[in-house]
Amino acid sequence: MDNVRIIYRILKALEASMDSEEFDERMISAETLGISQYRLYSILRMLVKAELIEGIAVDTDATGNFLISKGRPRLTLQGLEYLNENSMMQRAMRMAKGIKDSVPGL
Protein backbone atom coordinates (compact mmCIF):
# COMPACT_ATOMS: atom_id res chain seq x y z
CA MET A 1 0.00 0.00 0.00
CA ASP A 2 1.41 3.40 -0.86
CA ASN A 3 2.03 6.09 1.74
CA VAL A 4 -0.62 8.48 0.43
CA ARG A 5 -3.32 5.86 0.94
CA ILE A 6 -2.04 5.09 4.43
CA ILE A 7 -2.09 8.80 5.30
CA TYR A 8 -5.62 9.07 3.95
CA ARG A 9 -6.76 6.07 6.03
CA ILE A 10 -5.20 7.52 9.19
CA LEU A 11 -6.82 10.91 8.64
CA LYS A 12 -10.20 9.31 7.84
CA ALA A 13 -10.01 7.26 11.04
CA LEU A 14 -9.27 10.40 13.04
CA GLU A 15 -12.14 12.20 11.33
CA ALA A 16 -14.51 9.33 12.18
CA SER A 17 -13.38 9.47 15.80
CA MET A 18 -14.40 13.12 16.14
CA ASP A 19 -17.84 11.99 17.33
CA SER A 20 -16.40 9.95 20.21
CA GLU A 21 -14.80 10.87 23.48
CA GLU A 22 -12.63 7.76 23.37
CA PHE A 23 -10.16 6.93 20.63
CA ASP A 24 -9.51 3.33 19.69
CA GLU A 25 -5.80 3.18 18.79
CA ARG A 26 -6.43 -0.02 16.87
CA MET A 27 -8.07 2.11 14.15
CA ILE A 28 -4.62 3.35 13.13
CA SER A 29 -2.41 0.50 14.32
CA ALA A 30 0.36 -0.86 12.13
CA GLU A 31 -1.48 -4.18 12.01
CA THR A 32 -4.75 -2.59 10.88
CA LEU A 33 -2.96 -0.57 8.20
CA GLY A 34 -0.84 -3.53 7.08
CA ILE A 35 2.48 -1.76 7.60
CA SER A 36 5.44 -1.99 9.96
CA GLN A 37 5.46 -0.19 13.29
CA TYR A 38 8.48 1.80 12.09
CA ARG A 39 6.61 3.02 8.98
CA LEU A 40 3.58 3.95 11.09
CA TYR A 41 5.71 6.04 13.44
CA SER A 42 7.47 7.66 10.47
CA ILE A 43 4.14 8.62 8.91
CA LEU A 44 2.69 9.86 12.20
CA ARG A 45 5.80 11.99 12.70
CA MET A 46 5.33 13.50 9.23
CA LEU A 47 1.65 14.19 9.91
CA VAL A 48 2.47 15.96 13.19
CA LYS A 49 5.25 18.01 11.57
CA ALA A 50 2.93 18.95 8.68
CA GLU A 51 0.37 20.04 11.29
CA LEU A 52 -2.28 17.69 9.90
CA ILE A 53 -2.72 16.01 13.30
CA GLU A 54 -2.16 17.00 16.91
CA GLY A 55 -2.45 15.46 20.35
CA ILE A 56 0.53 13.13 20.09
CA ALA A 57 4.26 13.70 19.86
CA VAL A 58 6.56 11.57 17.76
CA ASP A 59 10.28 12.18 17.92
CA THR A 60 13.51 10.25 17.58
CA ASP A 61 16.45 9.91 19.92
CA ALA A 62 20.12 10.19 18.96
CA THR A 63 20.19 6.59 17.76
CA GLY A 64 17.08 6.95 15.59
CA ASN A 65 14.67 5.11 17.89
CA PHE A 66 11.20 6.57 18.02
CA LEU A 67 9.95 8.28 21.17
CA ILE A 68 6.15 8.39 21.29
CA SER A 69 4.15 10.54 23.64
CA LYS A 70 0.68 9.14 23.26
CA GLY A 71 -2.34 11.27 23.80
CA ARG A 72 -5.62 11.63 21.96
CA PRO A 73 -4.71 12.15 18.30
CA ARG A 74 -6.95 14.68 16.59
CA LEU A 75 -7.25 16.20 13.16
CA THR A 76 -6.33 19.83 12.75
CA LEU A 77 -8.09 22.20 10.40
CA GLN A 78 -5.30 21.56 7.91
CA GLY A 79 -5.93 17.83 8.25
CA LEU A 80 -9.60 18.31 7.46
CA GLU A 81 -8.70 20.44 4.44
CA TYR A 82 -6.27 17.75 3.24
CA LEU A 83 -9.02 15.13 3.48
CA ASN A 84 -11.45 17.34 1.59
CA GLU A 85 -8.96 18.08 -1.20
CA ASN A 86 -7.89 14.45 -1.41
CA SER A 87 -11.51 13.28 -1.65
CA MET A 88 -12.24 15.72 -4.48
CA MET A 89 -9.06 14.67 -6.30
CA GLN A 90 -10.00 10.98 -5.99
CA ARG A 91 -13.48 11.66 -7.40
CA ALA A 92 -11.97 13.62 -10.32
CA MET A 93 -9.51 10.79 -11.03
CA ARG A 94 -12.34 8.19 -11.01
CA MET A 95 -14.40 10.38 -13.33
CA ALA A 96 -11.45 10.88 -15.71
CA LYS A 97 -10.78 7.13 -15.71
CA GLY A 98 -14.46 6.47 -16.45
CA ILE A 99 -14.38 8.87 -19.39
CA LYS A 100 -11.14 7.38 -20.70
CA ASP A 101 -12.56 3.86 -20.41
CA SER A 102 -15.77 4.79 -22.22
CA VAL A 103 -14.23 6.79 -25.09
CA PRO A 104 -12.33 4.67 -27.63
CA GLY A 105 -8.90 5.96 -28.62
CA LEU A 106 -8.23 8.04 -25.48
C-alpha angles and dihedrals in degrees: 000000000000123000095246091059091047091051090049092051092049093049092046090051090051091048091051090050092058089091093057133072091211125060120212105215089200088074089073101025121136089244094053091048093044095236138111121274088242092056091047092053091046091053094044089051090052091048092051092047090048088051092237091124136025138182097072134067123217119185139149131235126226091278094050097255115143120249112202125194102192121208133137106309113219137179118250124216088262089053091053090049090050090053092049094049092044092051092051091047091051091051091049091049092050090048092049091048090050091052092046091049093049098045114071116227097024 
